[in-house]
Amino acid sequence: MAKAMKKHHEGFPTFAVILLVVGIIWLLNDLKIIAVNIPWIPMVLIIVAVGMIYNRISKE
């Protein structure tokens, strides 16, 4: 049973921090506290996600 369980990868939660920062910027922009026009944010998230998937696959 123990062998069937996946390993818990510990490390810095990079993707979570990126999502948090993007969410805060988006919220502050919607509340008109700051004015940010960054149309390339989705591309940054896609590139980071693909890089994380690639790193995880290459480690196996």
C-alpha positions, 0 to 999 in steps of 0.5 A: 500500500505504501508503494502505491502512494505518490511521493509528496514533493516539497519545495517552493510553491512557485506556481501558487506564488505566481497565481497569488501575485497575478490575483492581487494585481488583478484585484487592485486593478479592478478596484481602481487602486492601481492602473495596470494593462498587462495583456500578456499575463495569460501567456506568462502563466502558460509558459510557467505551467508548461515549464513546470510540467516539463520539469516534473516529467524530466525528473521521472 
